């Protein structure tokens, strides 16, 4: 950037004399010193700015919802004709209409009106009108200027107020500030800043004292003071001021001097950064605000930079002075933007007048500013905006990149207004620019994160929704909309719930609608499986989960949730069901067709033994016994296999089961075996579980039978215990028998896997496999811990009974 003159030697307006500078100022404010209104599709007022109210003498309440003819009378037909013409050909620009505006006092004012139709992409089209008064006003130029200053200041989109330096009495405030602080202009003008925003007596904050110290620094040093992010609760006006609302602010206090160089006013600008602070608090980073000296500097600066980013968005309009002093107005302008600049008519030369030095200057003989300092990718867009503004001789605003003097790239928002000569030709451009690099980079990061999240959701066949219940607007992700055959673009904007319900299979729709009504009334979690027709006309299975959110009065407000495509799982379940049906058919055949020959073999062998007993020698009798025993073992194996195959299909519904009662029944059945083996079975009190009583009985039968069978030469010692582990119960059966090799711990639970020869120990090789399948049906696991010769502990988990905390 070129060397800049000392502020005492160079004004904001260059070398121009006072008359020329005043002309430049008037050109700058002319673009925004107009009446602005908005009409709905039927030509009724939706909103009007303060200039309209001043021109007409009406109140805002008297104009809103009234037809445009209330102001323009018969000329409203001309307005309607122009609107119709623009709607018919969107490429047309509005003509400047020379109309007569009628005030509340029946006075008539000549004015120019320009219209712009807003196409929202649907059948509703609104119109924005700009009214520029051309008739004479019964005010002096000084009065007009002061009124203009006040109107412009009050309509600036940023949060600003002006106070006197000694007692901090509020003399002016912007509408945006009133909205942000929930105050009224009439209630705060003439009062001091700390009368309107006192400290919370129940929870004093440092923000009040910090603000007072900042204002004192401005008054003493005569320099702008930028405060750190500040905790400053404000009174809740709905509570009459008795309660305070938590707020965090990013404040800046700037001095305004009179022509003698004395401090005249202090401009207090502030931005509400509460959402940012709450976001950091959610991420457990509150210590950044409480201990800034010890917190990570990068994260701490993120709070300040984000607050400044929001502040810069509100600083695109100039501060306006309340008095006739042009110098005060200039001081306000230079505090609202990062830089104030001037260019020649074709934008080939750029000169920064005041502010930061991030905007490069150009020299007269060098390349044009756009060619040299705007990246090639952005140049066409910037050129088009400038050319259009030159053609229409109107102001423009544009966001684009620039290359700084040090070669780094920054994002800026620049606003420029043309200065016209007596012939109406552009002589120069006067503008302001803000560095918005931090904001753009954050938006890019958020957009990238959003795209990654959406890609992950698509990959996982997941969709999200949020139903705004009072308005019946269903907003969904693209993947969710596709599942229901609905246009994703429309769904992201919001469509009625009925469009989604209509895509649900006829057999499922009534059930889903009833479930939605139930959860809205009860507040319970929502979960439902159903079928929908997707955008390809295919039937898909989905599971939807969500919950209803209510306002403070208990009224349902929103219904967010997520949807998952479970079509593949359902297809697998159907295949499994068919497999189970085939297994059931096999079980039926095994129980009838296979056992019948065994019964025949056993019967004939026993008949031979009885009829020819006298003729058989010792070997013959032994052979028959072996054959009968083999047939019996075969029958036991078939029956065990039947039980194994029917665990899922023939099991009883789960219920609360008393394990103590189940174990007592099993021990009663084993009474004879216990007495013959001199076994000792001990058990502590067992909890209740959710399960199938008959199947759990089989588990205990098999484990106790094995413990007695494989006890070795000593009398069997068996101990049964259980422990509660969260929502599960862990049951253990411990013996002191022959044990199991660690390499065989998994194999013992397989079908027909016996670790011992038949002549050593009896058994079908199905008992432990049956135990495993029963436990798995209950959602648990079973395992064994053992070493050869050191006994074994079989443990399994079961779901604890609801309400059982023992």
C-alpha positions in Angstrom: 0.0 0.0 0.0 1.2 3.5 -0.7 2.4 5.8 2.1 -0.5 7.6 3.8 -0.6 11.2 4.9 -0.8 12.2 8.5 -4.4 12.3 9.6 -4.0 16.0 10.4 -2.9 16.7 6.9 -5.5 14.6 5.0 -9.2 14.1 5.5 -11.3 11.1 4.6 -12.3 13.0 1.4 -8.8 13.7 0.1 -7.9 17.3 -1.0 -11.5 18.3 -1.7 -12.7 21.6 -0.2 -15.7 21.6 2.1 -18.3 22.1 -0.7 -17.0 19.2 -2.7 -16.7 17.0 0.3 -20.3 17.8 1.2 -21.3 16.8 -2.3 -19.4 13.5 -2.0 -21.1 12.8 1.3 -24.6 13.5 -0.2 -23.8 11.1 -3.0 -22.8 8.4 -0.6 -26.0 8.5 1.6 -28.3 9.1 -1.4 -28.5 5.4 -2.2 -29.9 4.5 1.3 -31.8 7.7 2.2 -34.9 6.4 0.5 -38.2 4.9 1.5 -38.3 1.1 1.2 -41.4 -1.1 1.4 -42.3 -4.7 0.6 -45.6 -6.0 -0.9 -47.0 -9.5 -0.8 -48.4 -11.2 -4.0 -51.7 -9.3 -3.5 -50.1 -5.9 -3.3 -50.4 -5.5 0.5 -47.7 -4.0 2.7 -45.6 -6.6 4.5 -43.0 -4.2 5.8 -42.0 -0.5 5.6 -38.9 1.3 6.8 -38.8 4.5 8.9 -38.3 6.7 5.9 -41.7 5.7 4.6 -43.3 6.5 7.9 -41.6 9.9 8.0 -42.7 10.8 4.5 -46.3 9.8 5.0 -47.0 10.5 8.6 -48.5 7.0 9.0 -47.6 4.6 11.8 -46.3 1.1 10.8 -49.4 -0.5 12.3 -51.6 1.7 10.1 -49.8 0.6 6.9 -49.1 -3.1 7.4 -51.6 -5.4 5.6 -53.1 -2.4 3.8 -53.1 -2.3 -0.1 -50.5 -0.2 -1.8 -53.2 2.2 -3.0 -53.5 3.6 0.5 -50.3 5.6 -0.3 -50.4 5.9 -4.1 -54.1 6.1 -4.8 -54.9 5.9 -8.5 -51.1 5.6 -9.2 -51.3 2.1 -7.6 -52.6 0.8 -11.0 -49.3 2.0 -12.6 -47.4 0.0 -9.9 -49.4 -3.1 -10.5 -48.9 -2.9 -14.2 -45.1 -2.5 -13.7 -45.1 -5.5 -11.3 -47.0 -7.6 -13.9 -44.6 -6.6 -16.6 -41.5 -7.6 -14.6 -43.1 -10.9 -13.5 -43.8 -11.7 -17.2 -40.2 -11.1 -18.2 -37.8 -11.6 -15.3 -34.9 -10.2 -17.3 -36.5 -6.7 -17.5 -35.3 -4.0 -15.2 -37.9 -1.8 -13.5 -38.6 1.6 -15.0 -38.4 4.6 -12.8 -42.0 5.6 -12.1 -42.9 9.2 -11.5 -45.7 8.9 -9.0 -47.6 10.9 -6.4 -47.5 9.7 -2.8 -50.4 10.7 -0.5 -49.6 11.4 3.2 -51.8 10.8 6.2 -52.6 14.6 6.2 -53.8 14.3 2.6 -50.7 16.1 1.3 -49.2 15.0 -2.0 -45.5 14.4 -2.5 -43.9 13.8 -5.9 -41.5 10.8 -5.9 -39.6 8.4 -8.1 -40.4 4.7 -7.5 -38.3 1.7 -8.6 -39.7 -1.9 -8.2 -38.0 -5.3 -7.9 -39.9 -8.6 -7.9 -38.6 -11.3 -5.6 -39.0 -14.7 -7.1 -39.0 -17.2 -4.2 -39.2 -20.2 -6.5 -42.9 -20.9 -5.9 -46.2 -19.3 -6.7 -45.7 -16.5 -4.1 -43.8 -13.5 -5.5 -43.2 -10.4 -3.4 -42.2 -7.0 -4.5 -39.7 -4.5 -3.0 -40.3 -0.8 -3.8 -37.8 2.0 -3.4 -39.3 5.5 -3.0 -37.2 8.6 -3.7 -38.8 11.9 -2.9 -38.4 14.5 -5.7 -40.7 17.3 -4.3 -39.6 20.3 -2.2 -39.5 19.8 1.6 -40.5 22.4 4.1 -37.3 21.9 6.1 -34.0 23.6 6.1 -31.0 21.8 4.7 -29.6 21.5 8.2 -32.7 20.0 9.6 -32.9 17.5 6.7 -29.3 16.5 7.3 -29.8 15.9 11.0 -33.0 13.9 10.4 -31.2 11.9 7.7 -28.3 11.2 10.1 -30.8 9.9 12.7 -32.8 7.8 10.3 -29.7 6.2 8.8 -28.1 5.5 12.2 -31.3 3.9 13.5 -31.6 1.7 10.5 -28.0 0.5 10.4 -28.1 -3.3 10.7 -25.4 -3.4 13.4 -25.9 -3.1 17.2 -24.9 0.5 18.0 -25.7 3.2 20.5 -24.2 6.6 21.2 -23.6 7.9 24.8 -22.2 11.1 26.3 -18.7 10.7 27.7 -19.2 11.9 31.2 -22.5 10.3 32.5 -22.9 7.8 29.6 -26.4 9.1 28.9 -27.8 7.4 25.8 -28.6 9.9 23.0 -29.1 7.6 20.0 -29.6 3.8 19.4 -30.0 1.6 16.3 -33.0 -0.6 15.8 -30.7 -3.7 15.7 -29.4 -2.8 19.2 -32.9 -2.6 20.5 -33.7 -6.0 19.1 -30.5 -7.6 20.4 -31.1 -6.2 24.0 -34.9 -6.5 24.0 -35.4 -2.8 24.8 -37.5 0.1 23.4 -36.1 3.4 22.2 -38.5 5.5 24.2 -37.5 3.7 27.4 -33.7 4.1 27.1 -33.1 7.5 25.4 -32.1 10.1 28.0 -31.1 7.4 30.6 -27.6 6.3 31.4 -26.2 3.0 30.0 -25.9 1.4 33.4 -29.5 2.4 34.4 -30.8 0.4 31.5 -28.4 -2.5 31.9 -27.6 -2.9 35.6 -25.7 -5.6 37.3 -27.6 -8.7 38.4 -27.7 -8.4 42.2 -28.1 -12.2 42.5 -25.2 -13.1 40.3 -22.8 -10.1 39.7 -20.8 -10.4 36.5 -17.4 -8.8 35.6 -18.9 -7.4 32.4 -20.5 -4.4 34.0 -17.2 -3.2 35.6 -15.2 -4.1 32.5 -17.6 -2.0 30.3 -17.2 1.0 32.6 -13.4 0.7 32.6 -13.4 0.5 28.8 -15.6 3.7 28.5 -13.2 5.5 30.9 -10.2 4.4 28.8 -11.8 5.9 25.6 -12.6 9.1 27.4 -9.1 9.4 28.8 -7.0 8.3 25.8 -9.4 9.4 23.0 -8.8 6.0 21.2 -10.9 3.1 20.2 -11.0 0.3 22.9 -11.8 -3.2 21.8 -13.0 -5.3 24.8 -12.5 -9.1 25.0 -15.6 -11.4 24.9 -17.6 -10.2 28.0 -20.1 -11.9 30.2 -22.9 -9.3 30.7 -26.4 -10.7 31.5 -29.3 -8.4 30.6 -32.7 -7.9 32.3 -35.5 -10.0 30.9 -38.1 -7.4 30.0 -40.9 -10.0 30.1 -40.2 -10.5 33.8 -40.4 -6.8 34.6 -36.6 -6.7 35.1 -36.6 -9.1 38.1 -34.9 -11.8 36.1 -31.7 -11.8 34.0 -30.9 -13.5 30.7 -27.4 -15.0 30.2 -25.6 -13.2 27.4 -22.0 -12.9 26.1 -20.9 -9.9 24.0 -18.0 -8.7 21.8 -18.0 -4.9 22.5 -16.0 -2.0 20.8 -16.1 1.6 22.1 -15.0 4.4 19.8 -14.6 8.2 20.3 -16.2 10.9 18.2 -14.7 14.4 18.3 -16.1 17.8 17.5 -14.5 20.4 15.2 -12.3 21.6 18.1 -10.9 18.1 18.7 -12.8 17.6 22.0 -14.5 14.3 22.8 -18.1 14.8 21.9 -19.6 11.3 22.0 -18.7 7.6 22.5 -20.1 5.1 20.0 -20.7 1.7 21.7 -21.0 -1.1 19.2 -21.6 -4.7 20.4 -22.3 -8.1 18.9 -24.1 -10.9 20.7 -21.8 -13.9 20.7 -23.8 -16.0 23.2 -24.3 -18.9 20.6 -20.6 -19.2 20.1 -19.8 -19.3 23.8 -22.5 -21.9 24.4 -21.0 -24.0 21.6 -17.6 -23.9 23.3 -19.2 -24.6 26.7 -20.8 -27.7 25.2 -17.3 -28.8 24.0 -16.0 -28.3 27.6 -13.9 -25.3 26.7 -15.4 -22.8 29.1 -12.0 -22.5 30.7 -10.9 -20.4 27.7 -13.1 -17.6 28.9 -12.5 -18.0 32.6 -8.7 -18.3 32.4 -7.5 -16.6 29.2 -3.9 -16.3 30.4 -3.5 -20.1 30.8 -5.9 -21.4 28.1 -4.8 -22.5 24.7 -4.3 -19.3 22.7 -5.5 -20.7 19.4 -8.9 -21.8 20.8 -9.3 -18.6 22.9 -8.7 -16.5 19.8 -11.4 -18.5 18.0 -14.0 -17.0 20.4 -12.8 -13.4 19.7 -12.4 -13.9 16.0 -15.8 -15.4 15.7 -17.3 -12.5 17.6 -15.4 -10.0 15.4 -16.7 -11.9 12.3 -20.3 -11.3 13.5 -19.4 -7.7 14.3 -18.0 -7.1 10.8 -21.2 -8.3 9.2 -23.0 -5.5 11.0 -20.4 -2.9 10.1 -21.1 -2.6 6.4 -23.3 0.6 6.7 -21.7 3.9 7.8 -22.2 5.4 11.3 -24.3 8.5 11.0 -23.9 11.7 13.1 -26.7 13.3 14.9 -25.5 16.9 14.4 -24.8 19.0 11.4 -21.0 18.5 11.7 -19.6 16.7 8.6 -16.5 15.8 10.6 -18.5 13.9 13.1 -20.1 11.9 10.3 -16.7 11.1 8.8 -15.5 9.9 12.2 -18.5 7.5 12.3 -17.8 6.2 8.8 -14.2 5.4 9.5 -15.2 3.3 12.6 -17.7 1.0 10.8 -15.5 -0.8 8.2 -12.0 -2.2 8.0 -11.1 0.2 5.2 -12.7 3.1 3.3 -11.5 3.4 -0.3 -11.9 5.4 -3.4 -11.5 4.3 -7.1 -11.6 6.1 -10.4 -14.6 5.6 -12.7 -13.4 2.3 -14.4 -11.8 0.8 -11.2 -8.3 0.8 -12.7 -7.0 2.8 -9.7 -7.6 2.1 -6.0 -6.7 4.3 -3.0 -7.3 3.4 0.6 -8.4 6.5 2.5 -8.7 5.2 6.0 -8.6 2.0 8.0 -6.6 -1.2 7.8 -3.9 -1.8 5.2 -5.1 -5.1 3.9 -6.6 -3.5 0.7 -3.7 -3.0 -1.8 -3.4 0.3 -3.7 -2.5 0.7 -7.3 -0.5 3.2 -9.2 -1.7 5.2 -12.2 0.7 3.6 -14.8 0.4 0.0 -13.6 -2.2 -2.7 -14.3 -5.8 -2.1 -13.2 -6.7 -3.0 -9.6 -9.0 -5.9 -10.6 -6.4 -7.4 -12.9 -3.6 -7.1 -10.4 -5.2 -7.9 -7.0 -8.3 -10.0 -7.8 -7.6 -13.8 -8.4 -8.3 -14.8 -12.1 -11.1 -17.2 -11.0 -13.0 -14.2 -9.4 -12.2 -11.6 -12.0 -15.2 -12.3 -14.3 -17.7 -12.1 -11.5 -16.1 -8.9 -10.1 -16.0 -7.3 -13.6 -19.7 -8.2 -14.2 -20.8 -6.6 -10.9 -18.8 -3.4 -11.7 -20.1 -3.2 -15.3 -23.7 -3.6 -14.1 -23.2 -0.9 -11.5 -21.6 1.4 -14.0 -24.5 0.7 -16.5 -27.2 1.4 -13.9 -25.1 4.1 -12.0 -26.1 2.4 -8.7 -24.4 1.1 -5.6 -23.3 -2.6 -5.4 -22.0 -5.1 -2.8 -19.9 -8.1 -3.6 -18.0 -10.8 -1.7 -14.8 -12.0 -3.4 -11.1 -12.7 -2.9 -8.1 -10.4 -3.1 -4.4 -10.9 -3.1 -2.7 -8.9 -0.4 0.6 -7.1 -0.9 2.4 -10.0 0.9 0.9 -12.5 -1.6 -1.6 -14.1 0.8 -5.3 -14.4 -0.3 -8.1 -12.9 1.7 -11.9 -12.7 1.4 -13.5 -9.3 1.5 -17.0 -7.8 1.3 -16.8 -4.5 -0.6 -19.6 -1.9 -0.9 -19.3 1.0 -3.3 -21.4 4.0 -4.3 -20.8 6.1 -7.5 -20.1 9.8 -7.3 -21.8 11.7 -10.3 -21.0 15.0 -11.9 -23.5 17.6 -13.0 -24.2 15.7 -16.2 -24.9 12.5 -14.3 -21.7 10.8 -15.3 -19.6 8.7 -12.8 -16.5 10.5 -11.7 -15.3 8.2 -8.9 -16.5 5.4 -6.6 -16.5 5.7 -2.8 -16.7 2.5 -0.9 -15.9 0.4 2.2 -14.6 -3.1 2.6 -14.4 -5.6 5.4 -12.0 -8.6 5.8 -14.3 -11.7 6.1 -11.6 -14.3 5.7 -12.2 -15.9 9.1 -15.9 -16.2 8.4 -15.6 -17.7 4.9 -13.0 -20.2 6.1 -15.3 -21.3 8.9 -18.2 -21.6 6.5 -16.1 -23.7 4.2 -15.1 -25.9 7.1 -18.7 -26.3 8.2 -19.8 -27.0 4.7 -17.1 -29.6 4.2 -18.0 -31.2 7.6 -21.7 -31.2 6.5 -20.8 -32.9 3.2 -18.7 -35.6 5.0 -21.6 -36.2 7.5 -24.1 -36.5 4.7 -21.7 -38.9 2.8 -21.4 -41.0 5.9 -25.1 -41.1 6.4 -25.6 -42.1 2.8 -23.0 -44.9 3.1 -24.8 -46.1 6.2 -28.2 -45.9 4.7 -29.2 -43.4 7.4 -31.5 -40.5 6.9 -32.5 -37.7 9.4 -35.7 -35.8 9.8 -37.2 -32.9 11.8 -41.0 -32.5 11.8 -42.1 -29.0 12.9 -45.4 -30.1 14.4 -47.4 -26.8 14.6 -46.6 -25.8 11.0 -46.7 -29.5 9.7 -43.4 -29.0 8.0 -41.2 -32.1 7.6 -37.5 -31.2 6.8 -35.4 -34.2 5.9 -32.0 -35.2 4.5 -31.7 -36.2 0.9 -31.3 -39.9 1.7 -34.4 -39.8 3.9 -36.4 -38.2 1.1 -35.2 -40.8 -1.5 -36.5 -43.6 0.7 -40.0 -42.1 0.4 -39.8 -41.3 -3.3 -39.9 -37.5 -2.5 -37.8 -34.8 -4.3 -34.8 -34.2 -2.0 -34.7 -30.5 -2.8 -38.3 -30.1 -1.8 -37.8 -32.2 1.4 -34.8 -30.1 2.5 -37.0 -27.0 2.3 -39.9 -28.8 4.1 -43.1 -30.7 3.0 -46.2 -31.8 4.9 -45.9 -35.1 6.9 -48.7 -36.6 4.8 -46.5 -36.8 1.7 -44.2 -39.2 3.7 -47.0 -41.2 5.2 -48.6 -41.7 1.7 -45.4 -43.6 0.7 -45.7 -46.2 3.5 -47.1 -49.6 2.5 -50.9 -49.8 2.9 -50.6 -52.6 5.5 -48.3 -50.6 7.7 -49.5 -47.0 7.3 -52.3 -47.0 9.9 -50.0 -48.6 12.5 -47.3 -45.9 11.9 -49.9 -43.1 12.1 -51.2 -44.5 15.4 -47.7 -44.8 16.8 -46.9 -41.2 16.0 -50.1 -40.0 17.7 -49.3 -42.1 20.8 -45.7 -40.8 21.2 -46.9 -37.2 20.8 -49.4 -37.7 23.6 -47.2 -39.8 25.9 -43.7 -38.3 25.2 -42.2 -41.8 24.9 -39.4 -42.7 22.5 -40.6 -43.4 19.0 -39.4 -46.6 17.2 -41.2 -48.4 14.4 -40.4 -50.8 11.5 -42.3 -50.5 8.3 -42.2 -50.7 4.5 -42.0 -47.7 2.1 -41.9 -47.3 -1.7 -38.6 -45.6 -2.6 -37.9 -43.3 -5.6 -37.2 -46.3 -7.8 -40.6 -47.8 -7.0 -39.0 -50.6 -4.9 -40.4 -51.7 -1.5 -37.8 -51.1 1.3 -37.9 -52.0 5.0 -36.9 -49.2 7.3 -36.7 -48.6 11.1 -37.4 -45.1 12.4 -36.4 -43.8 15.8 -37.0 -40.4 17.3 -38.6 -38.3 20.1 -40.9 -35.4 20.6 -39.7 -32.0 22.0 -42.1 -29.8 23.9 -42.2 -26.1 24.8 -42.5 -24.7 28.3 -46.2 -25.1 28.2 -46.1 -28.7 27.3 -47.1 -28.3 23.7 -45.4 -30.5 21.1 -43.0 -28.4 19.0 -40.6 -30.6 17.1 -40.2 -34.3 16.3 -36.6 -35.1 15.3 -35.3 -38.5 14.4 -33.3 -40.8 12.2 -34.2 -43.5 9.7 -32.2 -46.6 8.8 -32.7 -48.9 5.8 -33.0 -52.5 7.1 -34.0 -54.2 3.9 -31.0 -56.5 3.8 -31.5 -57.5 7.4 -35.2 -58.3 6.7 -34.2 -60.3 3.7 -31.7 -62.3 5.8 -34.4 -62.8 8.5 -36.8 -64.2 5.8 -34.1 -66.5 4.6 -33.4 -67.6 8.1 -37.1 -68.2 8.6 -37.2 -70.4 5.6 -34.1 -72.3 6.9 -35.8 -72.8 10.2 -38.8 -74.2 8.4 -36.6 -76.7 6.6 -35.0 -77.5 9.9 -38.4 -78.1 11.5 -39.3 -80.4 8.6 -36.1 -82.3 9.3 -36.9 -82.5 13.0 -40.3 -83.9 12.2 -38.8 -86.5 10.0 -36.2 -87.4 12.6 -38.8 -87.7 15.3 -41.0 -90.1 13.3 -39.2 -91.7 10.4 -35.8 -92.2 12.1 -37.0 -93.4 15.4 -39.5 -95.9 14.1 -36.7 -98.3 12.7 -34.8 -98.0 16.0 -37.9 -99.1 17.9 -38.3 -102.0 15.5 -34.6 -103.0 15.9 -34.8 -102.8 19.7 -38.1 -104.8 19.8 -36.8 -107.6 17.6 -33.5 -107.8 19.5 -35.4 -108.1 22.8 -37.7 -110.7 21.2 -34.7 -112.8 20.1 -33.2 -112.5 23.6 -36.4 -113.8 25.2 -37.2 -116.6 22.7 -33.7 -118.0 22.2 -32.2 -117.2 25.6 -31.5 -120.9 26.2 -29.7 -121.4 22.9 -27.5 -118.3 23.1 -24.1 -118.6 24.6 -22.4 -115.8 26.7 -21.1 -114.0 23.6 -24.5 -114.0 21.9 -26.2 -112.4 24.9 -23.5 -109.8 25.1 -23.8 -109.0 21.4 -27.6 -108.5 21.8 -27.0 -106.2 24.8 -24.5 -104.1 22.7 -27.0 -103.8 19.9 -29.9 -102.7 22.2 -27.6 -100.2 24.0 -26.5 -98.8 20.6 -30.1 -98.4 19.5 -31.0 -96.7 22.8 -28.0 -94.3 22.4 -29.1 -93.5 18.9 -32.6 -92.7 20.1 -31.2 -90.4 22.8 -29.0 -88.6 20.2 -32.0 -88.1 17.9 -34.1 -86.7 20.8 -31.2 -84.4 21.8 -30.8 -83.3 18.2 -34.6 -82.5 18.1 -34.3 -80.4 21.3 -31.3 -78.6 19.8 -33.2 -77.8 16.5 -36.3 -76.6 18.3 -34.6 -74.1 20.7 -35.8 -71.1 18.6 -39.0 -72.5 17.2 -40.5 -74.4 20.1 -39.4 -72.1 23.0 -41.8 -70.4 25.3 -42.1 -66.6 25.6 -39.8 -65.0 28.1 -41.0 -64.2 31.6 -39.6 -63.4 35.0 -38.0 -66.6 36.2 -36.9 -67.5 39.8 -33.6 -69.4 39.3 -33.8 -70.7 42.8 -37.0 -72.5 42.0 -35.6 -73.9 38.7 -32.5 -75.2 40.5 -34.6 -76.8 43.2 -36.7 -78.8 40.6 -33.5 -79.9 38.8 -31.9 -81.1 42.1 -35.1 -83.1 42.9 -34.8 -84.9 39.5 -31.2 -85.7 40.3 -31.9 -87.0 43.8 -31.1 -90.7 42.9 -27.9 -89.8 41.0 -26.8 -87.6 43.9 -27.3 -90.3 46.4 -25.6 -93.0 44.3 -22.6 -90.8 43.7 -22.6 -89.3 47.2 -22.5 -85.9 45.5 -22.6 -82.6 47.4 -24.4 -79.6 45.7 -24.2 -76.2 47.2 -25.8 -73.0 45.9 -26.2 -69.4 47.1 -29.3 -67.4 46.6 -29.9 -66.9 42.8 -31.6 -63.7 41.3 -34.5 -63.6 39.0 -33.9 -63.4 35.2 -36.0 -62.8 32.1 -36.2 -66.1 30.2 -37.9 -69.4 29.2 -38.2 -71.5 32.4 -38.3 -74.8 30.5 -35.1 -74.1 28.6 -33.2 -72.7 31.6 -34.1 -76.0 33.4 -32.4 -77.9 30.6 -29.2 -75.7 31.0 -29.0 -76.6 34.7 -29.8 -80.3 34.0 -27.0 -80.6 31.5 -24.4 -78.7 33.6 -25.2 -80.7 36.8 -25.2 -83.9 34.9 -21.8 -83.3 33.4 -20.4 -82.1 36.8 -21.5 -85.4 38.4 -20.5 -87.5 35.4 -17.0 -86.1 35.1 -16.2 -85.9 38.9 -13.4 -88.5 38.8 -12.9 -91.0 41.6 -13.8 -88.6 44.4 -17.4 -87.8 45.4 -18.7 -84.9 43.2 -18.5 -81.4 44.7 -20.6 -78.9 42.8 -21.1 -75.2 43.7 -23.6 -72.8 42.0 -23.3 -69.0 42.3 -24.6 -65.9 40.6 -23.7 -62.2 40.5 -25.6 -59.1 39.1 -23.5 -57.2 36.5 -25.5 -54.2 35.3 -28.5 -55.5 33.3 -27.1 -59.0 33.2 -26.8 -61.9 35.7 -23.7 -64.1 35.5 -24.3 -67.7 36.7 -21.4 -70.1 37.4 -21.4 -73.9 38.0 -18.1 -75.1 39.4 -17.0 -78.7 39.9 -13.8 -80.4 41.2 -13.7 -83.1 38.5 -11.3 -84.2 35.8 -11.2 -80.8 34.1 -10.8 -79.8 30.4 -7.7 -79.1 28.3 -7.6 -75.3 27.4 -7.4 -76.3 23.7 -10.8 -77.9 24.0 -12.7 -75.1 25.6 -14.5 -74.1 22.4 -14.9 -77.6 21.0 -17.0 -78.9 24.0 -19.9 -76.6 22.9 -20.1 -78.1 19.4 -22.7 -80.7 18.4 -21.6 -84.4 18.8 -18.2 -83.3 20.2 -17.4 -85.6 23.1 -13.9 -85.5 24.7 -14.0 -89.0 26.0 -14.6 -92.5 24.7 -18.1 -94.0 25.0 -16.8 -96.7 27.4 -15.4 -94.1 29.7 -18.3 -91.7 30.0 -21.9 -91.8 28.7 -23.4 -88.9 26.8 -24.7 -87.9 23.4 -22.3 -85.0 22.7 -25.3 -82.6 22.4 -25.8 -81.4 26.0 -23.3 -78.5 26.0 -24.2 -77.5 22.5 -27.8 -77.3 23.6 -26.8 -75.1 26.6 -25.0 -72.7 24.3 -27.9 -72.4 21.9 -30.4 -71.8 24.7 -28.1 -69.1 26.3 -27.7 -67.4 23.0 -31.4 -67.3 22.5 -31.5 -65.4 25.8 -29.0 -62.9 24.4 -26.1 -64.2 26.6 -22.8 -66.0 26.3 -21.5 -69.3 27.8 -17.9 -70.3 28.4 -15.7 -72.6 30.5 -12.6 -72.0 32.6 -10.6 -75.2 33.4 -7.3 -77.0 33.6 -6.9 -80.8 33.4 -7.3 -82.4 36.8 -8.4 -79.1 38.5 -12.1 -79.1 37.8 -14.1 -76.8 35.6 -16.3 -73.7 36.0 -19.1 -73.2 33.4 -20.4 -69.6 33.4 -23.2 -68.1 31.4 -25.0 -64.7 31.2 -28.7 -64.0 31.2 -30.8 -60.8 31.2 -31.8 -59.6 34.6 -35.5 -59.4 35.4 -37.1 -56.0 35.1 -37.2 -54.2 38.4 -34.9 -56.8 40.1 -32.1 -54.9 41.7 -30.8 -57.8 43.9 
